[in-house]
Amino acid sequence: MKTNVVEGEKDIEKIREAKIKEQQTKQLEDWKPRTKLGKMVKEKAIKHIDEALRYKILEPEIVDSLIDVKTDILNIGQAKGKFGGGKRRAWRQTQRKTAEGNIPTFSCMSIVGNGDGYIGIGYGRAKETLPARAKAVRKAKLNLIKIKRACASFDCNCGEPHSVPFVVEGKAGSCRVTLIPAPQGTGLVIGDECKKILKIAGIKDVYSRTSGKIRTTINLAKACIDALKKTMEM
């Protein structure tokens, strides 16, 4: 029974990915660029994402047309549960008190990348869940950055870019995330939400050390992205 359920979930994910790709192709066909960079990408004057990253990206279609984008959502919210023991979920719900009653707002944090050294993170808020997700994905594409990967562990000489090039530390609020190079086959020794970020960035093996209030997923994700940014500084 469990195997059938897992296979059914995989089929649903494949159908969902196919629909998303169809929507992206339609949007790119109907896209009318407004910025100079967008016109250059549309006219094929710029064919690689590295050239586009020299400018400020103001249109998400630029990223869609230059790389094969993969998206994922981080679990930043929590469902209601007894004694505060709710299950983690993607939507973070807040309420505003007014004379008419309680007005709910949904927040979402999304990550985009191509699994080959590019990663972006975005945060979106709206009165409903789907618009919040769309905002988060759009902002993540506009915040796309390039990271450096290498084989830097002292007991690995494979030469493939599967880990971080050196020890890097990122911080956001009280959260501190340290990424340490690991040999091939180690896997991602880090929390689940940071694991999603590193997978989409294209990092396969890493050791980690975290400190601070790491249950605040938003700051933890920002600290992980900050650490990845510092791979390009040396």
TAMOQUI-V891954 format. One record per run of one state. SS is the DSSP state (h for helix, s for strand, l for the rest). FROM is the first residue (numbers start at 1). TO is the last residue. If there is no record, write none. Layout:
# TAMOQUI-V891954
SS/FROM/TO, SS/FROM/TO
This chain:
# TAMOQUI-V891954
l/1/1, h/2/30, l/31/35, h/36/42, l/43/48, h/49/52, l/53/59, h/60/66, l/67/69, s/70/74, l/75/76, s/77/78, l/79/81, h/82/84, l/85/87, s/88/89, l/90/91, s/92/97, l/98/101, s/102/113, l/114/117, s/118/126, l/127/128, h/129/142, l/143/144, s/145/146, l/147/148, s/149/150, l/151/162, s/163/164, l/165/167, s/168/172, l/173/174, s/175/181, l/182/187, s/188/188, l/189/191, h/192/201, l/202/205, s/206/211, l/212/216, h/217/232, l/233/234
